[in-house]
Amino acid sequence: MSPEPILEARGLSKTFRAGGAVFGKPFHAVKDVSLAVTPGETLAVVGESGCGKSTLARMLVGLETPDEGEILFRGAPIRRDRTLRRQVQMVFQDPYLSLNPRRTVLDIVAEPLDVHGLAKGPARTARVEELLRAVGLDPASASRFPHEFSGGQRQRIGIARALAAEPSVLVCDEPVSALDVSVQAQVVNLLIDLQKRLGIAIIFIAHDLAVVRAISHRVMVMYLGRAVEEGGADQVLVTPNHPYTVALRGSALEPDPARARLARGKATRGEPPNPVNPPPGCRFNPRCPRVTEECRKDEPQMKRHADAAGISGVACYHPVLESA
Ligand SMILES: Nc1ncnc2c1ncn2[C@@H]1O[C@H](COP(=O)(O)OP(=O)(O)OP(=O)(O)O)[C@@H](O)[C@H]1O
């Protein structure tokens, strides 16, 4: 029997108005997305910029309220309360913007300890030093300020801060995309190591399939607010079923970023996606090499089935392997 999910989202939707304007046209940034992670598991959420990954992440940690759907922690619905805030912590994309430049590392990492009343005085300092050690930083650096650290070290400080709350789930929103390629693997390896030691579940958000390869057990692919494919990491990353995942994978195999963009552009023909005016039918249809009339009429629903790696699913009338 597979373990119970620690965090589950059912049918989450979020609508914004175009341009953030009060009278702007409403559009779905996230539409009917469901996911689940079990303790010790990493679910990667991948898709191009604007597909709704950050909005999904913000809903999961309670920074954004879903318009529809619910979030369950250990099987019980949770709202934007303290339980959710403490048990589900976020690691932000930009380690330069997400750390207050006027506070010391001690005070930054101790913030969740203060907010949740977890430690005071010498115990607070000792806990911060322990957390800094856990993320591979010198505990003596607690009195320093963020600008004295490199990008990779700052992201380690962000991870230490997230861990201070003793969370069961870390939601990492593009945690390495602002870092040099040489540093990205170190931060990914740190997360893998922490997961093994602490048994936390990780939701790892990225636009790049190559980055998620090392860390993910399961992968969900999003396109214009919708989940289009999900399954075990090997299945989705090696033998993808959705034509969009195939296109993303094509660009992931290209190590040079400029060529990867070109490959992605070629593989996903036509206009770049715009969530404000999604096409009728399948949202990917204007760019899809396998498009038929059916795809232009009705939106395909996610069809799920159980396999060796758990549940797999694809929302496509013409999935690649089945019709090959
Ligand atoms: N507060 C907001 N008000 C209006 N529109 C928003 C708001 N937040 C996000 N959006 C829009 O919702 C869509 C999804 O944004 P989101 O940031 O979730 O995507 P993403 O996949 O994380 O992209 P990126 O990697 O560029 O952040 C985008 O079109 C974005 O412009």
The ligand as a Gaussian input file, in Angstrom:
#p B3LYP/6-31G(d) Opt

LIG

0 1
 N       -1.319000      39.027000      -8.401000
 C       -1.525000      38.858000      -9.714000
 N       -2.373000      39.648000     -10.411000
 C       -2.590000      39.472000     -11.737000
 N       -1.998000      38.514000     -12.471000
 C       -1.140000      37.690000     -11.840000
 C       -0.844000      37.809000     -10.439000
 N        0.057000      36.838000     -10.096000
 C        0.325000      36.156000     -11.234000
 N       -0.380000      36.653000     -12.274000
 C       -0.409000      36.147000     -13.659000
 O       -0.816000      34.782000     -13.581000
 C       -0.113000      34.004000     -14.554000
 C        0.632000      32.893000     -13.846000
 O        1.690000      33.480000     -13.069000
 P        2.703000      32.633000     -12.190000
 O        3.697000      33.582000     -11.591000
 O        1.945000      31.756000     -11.276000
 O        3.419000      31.732000     -13.294000
 P        4.812000      30.982000     -13.274000
 O        4.617000      29.764000     -14.068000
 O        5.286000      30.840000     -11.878000
 O        5.752000      31.970000     -14.051000
 P        7.140000      32.606000     -13.609000
 O        8.111000      31.486000     -13.620000
 O        7.396000      33.628000     -14.687000
 O        6.891000      33.216000     -12.255000
 C        0.802000      34.968000     -15.296000
 O        0.137000      35.382000     -16.483000
 C        0.957000      36.136000     -14.346000
 O        1.168000      37.340000     -15.049000

